Structure formats: C-alpha cells, structure tokens
Amino acid sequence: MIALSSDCLLFQTTSGESIPFSAEMISVELTGEGIGPFDPEFLKQAASAVFHYFKNDLGRITVTVGEFAGALEKVLRGFGLKSEVAEPPDVVEPESTPSKPGSQRVSKTDLRQLACESGKGFELFFFPRLRDELRAQLTHDPQLVHFDGLRGCVKQLTGARRWSPRCQSLHDQIVEYLRNCFATQPNPPTCALLVE
C-alpha cells in the first residue's frame, strides 16, 4: 500500500473510488447565476479553506465529493452565492434559526493599512500587529472576520512592483499565520475567517 501524502485528502466518488487531491490540485468550476462577485482567486481560496477545514480542523483523511461540494457551497452562500442546485443527499444541514438578510456581523480589516502601520519594520512588526488585530476583531463576536487587501499588502511589505516568488511565499505565510492564530485562540471562535 502506498502512503498518502501529508498534504492530500482522499476524495470518495459515488462509485466508491478514492482519488487523492492536494489543496492546490482542486480546481473549482462554477456555472450558473450568482457567481459574478467571485473572482477565480477568491474561489481558489474558498476551496483551499474548505480543504483545510476537513484536513486540519476535523482531522479527516477521506471525504466524499458530496461533503466537500456541500461545504464549499455553504461557504459561498455565506458570501451571497445563490445556487439552484439541491444539496447533495449525503449532506445534512444542522438545524439553526433563520437569520435576516443583512444581519451578518462582519469585522473587516484592511491588510494594506496594517502594513503601513508596521512602518520600516516590515514583517518583524507586521506579524505581531496582525495577531493583535485578529484578537481585537474576535472580541466583537463577529460571524465573519474578513482581512482584505492581501495582494497589495504583500507587495507593500516586499517592496515589489510585480508579483514574484518571494511575494507568493509571503502571501502563503500570512494566510497560514492567520489560520494558526485563528485556530489557537483560547476560546475557540465560532465565526468564519476570510483572507483575500
């Protein structure tokens, strides 16, 4: 038996076949109405977040295609995606009280502003400032913690005019750092984290 790579999940199809995929291998193709507000990078990040949820938060090794699709659809619906597709039969939604449209509490932070506040210290001051901002946002008991402007923030911190491998590396470090800070809070957050 061949060992599964540590960054992969086994996706079980309806035919019973298991196919290994990493977060980078998952491609999202959505058709129909309601996808206009989402660009491909946003969809990639949403799929990566759902992958991280199953792999790291739940500690799962295998997931059905229906479970993954249902979780991704739920995430996208939280950001305004309206789908005509019915829920997959093996996904059961927990009962919850219906919320009024527009009643979602969102705490939003501009990462470019945090980069400016870090001054000449670059990443040395940026990461502790980022952690403090996340903690401050969580004190407001939001339903969504949204960090915006990641690409501009990275270019500002690296001093780059064009996207480079160094930019991509810092981009990934920031996302991973936020995920780790979010997951290791003393009181586990009951909200979602979005970084774009």
N, C-alpha and C positions, 0 to 999 in steps of 0.2 A: 504494500500500500504506500502511495506517495503522500508525504506530509503536506498539509495545506499551508501556504504562505501566511505569515502572521498578519499581513495587511489585506487578506481576502476573506470573503464570505461565500458560502455555498448557496447558490440560488436554486431552489427546487421548482421545477416546472410542473405543470398539471399532469404530464406524462410520467412523473416520478424521477426524471433525470436531474442530477445535480451538477451545476456548472459553476466553477469558481470565478469570481469577479473581484477586482480591487475597486476602490472608490474612483480611481482615475479611468477605469475601463467602462464605467457605467455611462452610457450616453442617453440623454433624455430627448425624446422626440414627442412633442405635443401638437395635436391638431385640434381645430375647432375654435369656437368663440371663447373670448375671455383670456387669451394668453398675451394680448397686446402689451400689458405693462411689464412683462417679464423678458429681460434680455437673456441670451444664452449663458452668460457668466452667472447670472442670478440662478438660473435653473441648475447649472453645474454645482453651485454652492449649496442649493437646497437638497439636491440628490446626495451630495457629499455629507451634509448634516444628518440626513436620514440614515445613510450608511454608518456614520459614526455612532448614532443612537443605537442601532441594532448591535454593532460590533463591540463598542466600548461600554455604553451605559447599561445595556441589557446582557452583555457577555455572550451573545449568541454566535454560533458557528454557522448555522444554517438558517435560512429564511425563505419563505415561499415568495414567488414572484407577486402573488396577490397581496401578501402582507406588506411588501416593500412598496408596491404601487399604491395601496390604500394609505399608508403612512405618508408617502410623498404627496398624494392628492390632498390629504388633510392639512399638511403644511402649506401647500399652495392656496387652498381655500381660505386659510387664515390671512393670506395676503390679497384676497379678492378674486381668486380664480373661481369662475363658475363653470361647473362641469355638468354635461348632460349624461355622463357615464354613470351607471349604477355602481354601488360599492361591490367589490368582489365578494362572493358568497362566504369566503372563509375569514373575512374581516368583520369583527363585531365591534361596533362603536359603544363605548361606555355611556350610560345614561348621564345626562347633565342638564342643568337648567338652561333654557334657551337664552341667548344674550341678544340685546337690542342692537341693531346696526349702528356702528359708530361708537359703541360703548367700550371698545377695547382700550385699555390703558397702555400707552406706548411711551417708553423712555428712550429718547433719541439723543445720540452724541455724535458730533462731527469729529472724525479722527484727524482731519487736517488741522482743526483748532488745537487738539491735544498736541500734535506735532509742533505747532507754532509755540505753544506754551512750554515745550521742552527746551526751546532755545538751542544753544550751541552744544548741549549735552547729548543730542541725538538719541540713540537707543538707550543710552545709560540712564537718562531721566524719563524717557518715553514710557518704558515698560512699567515702572512703579506708578507713574501717573495714570496709565491705562488701568491697572489693577484697582487703584483708588477710585477711579471714575466708575468702574463696574460695580464696586461695592456701594458707592453712593447711589447709583441708579437702582440697585436692588432694594434699598431702604424704602423706596416709594411703592413697593409691592406692585410692579407692573405686570401685565400679561405678556409683554414683549419688550426686550431690551435690544435696541437697534443701534449698531455702530455703523455709521455711513462714511463714505469718502475714503475707503481703504486704499484704492489705487493712487489717489493724489497724495495721501499721507505717506505712502511708501516712497514715492518719487521725491517728496519733500525731504524725508529723512535721509535718503541715499544721495540726494543732490543730483539725481539723474534727470535728463530731459526726455530720454526714451526708455522704454521698458527693457530690462536686461535680466540675465540670470540672477544677478545679485538682488534685483528688485523682487523677482519671483521668490527667492529664498526668504527675504524679509517678510514678504506677503504671507507666506506659509507659516513663518514663525509667529507673526502677530495673531493669525487665526488660531493656531494651536495654543498659544499662550492664553487667549481669551477663553477657549474651550476648557483648558485646565483650571483657570481661575474660577470659571463658572461652575465646574463640576466639584471643586474642592471647597465650596463655601460651607461654613459651619452649619448653617440651616439650609438644607437643600432647596434651591429655588424651584418654584412651581410655574415659572414662566419660560418662554422661548427666548433663544438668543439668535440674533441675525447680524451677520457681519457682511457688508457689501461695499 
